[in-house]
Amino acid sequence: MTFPENLRYTKDHEWISLEGNIATIGITEFAQRELGDIVYVDISSVGKSLAAEEVFGTVEAVKTVSDLFLPVAGTITEVNAALDSAPELVNSDPYGQGWMVKMTVNNVEDVAALLSAEAYSATVG
């Protein structure tokens, strides 16, 4: 499995990429493999200010529905509209076209406190 070094990770299997104070968030390759074929992504939190670890949406797979947790506090500014018609992008390209939301981060230093690729890889073993 791949865990890009330029990303940070959560114990709940989300990844975050930061440019300035704008973050892009998705789920990891490990998470999408555990879930199986993604059939629906439900995110209705655009414009909402949420705390770290708060649920920002759900992802539905053939086997289960799973909550999506925000890695850091901030405001959701955009949802990946491509997932409406092609939720399988989360399976085929979890770190690229399968991203889920963009947000404005309240405190960019919170991102540095998340897991590195090496630490996340050790967590999922």
C-alpha positions as CSV (number, residue, x, y, z in Angstrom):
1,M,0.0,0.0,0.0
2,T,1.0,3.6,-0.7
3,F,1.1,6.4,1.9
4,P,2.5,9.5,0.3
5,E,5.2,11.2,2.4
6,N,3.9,14.7,1.7
7,L,0.6,14.0,3.4
8,R,-0.4,13.7,7.1
9,Y,-2.8,11.0,8.4
10,T,-5.3,10.4,11.2
11,K,-5.9,7.2,13.2
12,D,-9.4,7.2,11.6
13,H,-7.7,6.8,8.1
14,E,-8.2,10.2,6.6
15,W,-5.3,12.0,4.9
16,I,-4.7,15.8,4.6
17,S,-2.7,17.9,2.3
18,L,-2.0,21.5,3.2
19,E,-1.2,24.5,0.9
20,G,-1.1,27.7,3.0
21,N,-4.2,27.4,5.1
22,I,-6.2,25.4,2.6
23,A,-6.4,21.7,3.1
24,T,-7.5,18.9,0.9
25,I,-8.9,15.8,2.6
26,G,-9.7,12.2,1.6
27,I,-9.5,8.7,2.9
28,T,-6.4,6.5,2.7
29,E,-5.7,3.6,0.4
30,F,-6.0,1.3,3.5
31,A,-9.4,2.7,4.3
32,Q,-10.8,2.3,0.8
33,R,-9.5,-1.3,0.7
34,E,-11.1,-2.1,4.0
35,L,-14.4,-0.6,2.9
36,G,-14.5,-2.3,-0.5
37,D,-16.2,-0.8,-3.5
38,I,-17.4,2.7,-2.8
39,V,-20.9,3.3,-4.1
40,Y,-21.9,6.7,-2.6
41,V,-20.2,9.6,-0.8
42,D,-22.5,11.9,1.2
43,I,-21.0,15.2,2.3
44,S,-23.4,18.1,3.0
45,S,-21.1,20.2,5.3
46,V,-20.0,22.9,2.8
47,G,-19.9,26.2,4.6
48,K,-19.9,24.6,8.1
49,S,-17.2,25.3,10.7
50,L,-16.3,22.0,12.3
51,A,-14.0,20.9,15.1
52,A,-11.2,18.3,14.7
53,E,-12.6,14.7,14.7
54,E,-16.1,15.9,14.0
55,V,-18.1,14.0,11.3
56,F,-18.1,15.8,8.0
57,G,-19.9,13.2,5.9
58,T,-20.2,9.5,5.2
59,V,-19.0,7.0,2.6
60,E,-21.1,4.1,1.6
61,A,-19.6,0.8,0.3
62,V,-21.3,-2.4,-0.7
63,K,-20.7,-3.8,2.8
64,T,-21.1,-0.8,5.1
65,V,-21.5,2.9,5.7
66,S,-18.7,4.7,7.5
67,D,-18.4,8.2,9.0
68,L,-15.7,10.6,7.7
69,F,-13.9,12.6,10.4
70,L,-12.3,16.0,9.9
71,P,-8.5,15.8,10.8
72,V,-8.3,19.4,12.1
73,A,-10.7,22.2,12.9
74,G,-11.8,24.5,10.1
75,T,-14.5,25.4,7.6
76,I,-15.5,23.1,4.7
77,T,-15.3,25.2,1.5
78,E,-15.7,22.7,-1.3
79,V,-16.8,19.1,-2.0
80,N,-15.4,17.0,-4.8
81,A,-18.4,17.1,-7.2
82,A,-16.9,14.3,-9.4
83,L,-17.8,11.9,-6.6
84,D,-21.5,12.4,-7.2
85,S,-21.4,10.6,-10.5
86,A,-18.2,8.6,-9.9
87,P,-17.7,7.6,-6.2
88,E,-15.4,4.8,-7.4
89,L,-12.7,7.4,-7.8
90,V,-12.1,7.0,-4.0
91,N,-11.1,3.4,-4.8
92,S,-9.1,4.0,-8.0
93,D,-7.3,7.2,-7.0
94,P,-7.7,7.9,-3.2
95,Y,-4.9,10.5,-3.1
96,G,-5.8,12.2,-6.4
97,Q,-9.1,12.4,-8.1
98,G,-10.8,10.7,-5.1
99,W,-10.2,13.6,-2.7
100,M,-13.4,14.5,-0.8
101,V,-13.3,18.0,0.6
102,K,-11.3,21.2,0.7
103,M,-11.3,23.4,3.8
104,T,-9.9,26.5,5.4
105,V,-7.8,25.3,8.4
106,N,-8.2,27.3,11.7
107,N,-4.6,26.5,12.9
108,V,-2.1,25.1,10.4
109,E,0.1,23.9,13.2
110,D,-2.5,21.3,14.0
111,V,-1.7,19.5,10.8
112,A,1.9,19.0,11.9
113,A,0.6,17.1,14.9
114,L,-1.0,14.4,12.8
115,L,0.7,11.2,11.8
116,S,3.5,11.1,9.3
117,A,3.4,8.5,6.5
118,E,5.8,6.3,8.4
119,A,3.8,6.5,11.7
120,Y,0.5,5.8,9.9
121,S,2.0,2.9,8.0
122,A,3.1,1.4,11.4
123,T,-0.4,1.9,12.7
124,V,-2.1,0.0,10.0
125,G,0.8,-2.5,9.9
